[in-house]
Amino acid sequence: MDKADIIRQAIREINPTAKFIIRGETPQTVAIDGVEWNNDTTPIATADIEAKMIEVQAAYDAQAYSRNRLTEYPAIQECIHAILDDDLDALQVLRQAVKDKYPKP
């Protein structure tokens, strides 16, 4: 999740109906002071957005284990073959190895 995504998510969590754009946004630079409020959206204080950004980042970071697991779990095709071949024990061994590698915090 990049900084622009964090800013957008923070604003949406504070005001789900907010209409805004981020001016001057490039992959290298993005700033809260570039937020332009549209359609009579009441501006949100920078301090409120920054506080929410910390929460959004913490929630994202807390799910790192889940994102890591997804890349290493057996593919759907492997799961289907395990079901059809009645080899669920072997599939569970593979899944448990990934869970052990990336435990929940």
Beta strands, then each sheet from edge to edge (+ up, - down):
strand 1: 20-22
strand 2: 35-37
sheet 1: 1+ 2-
end
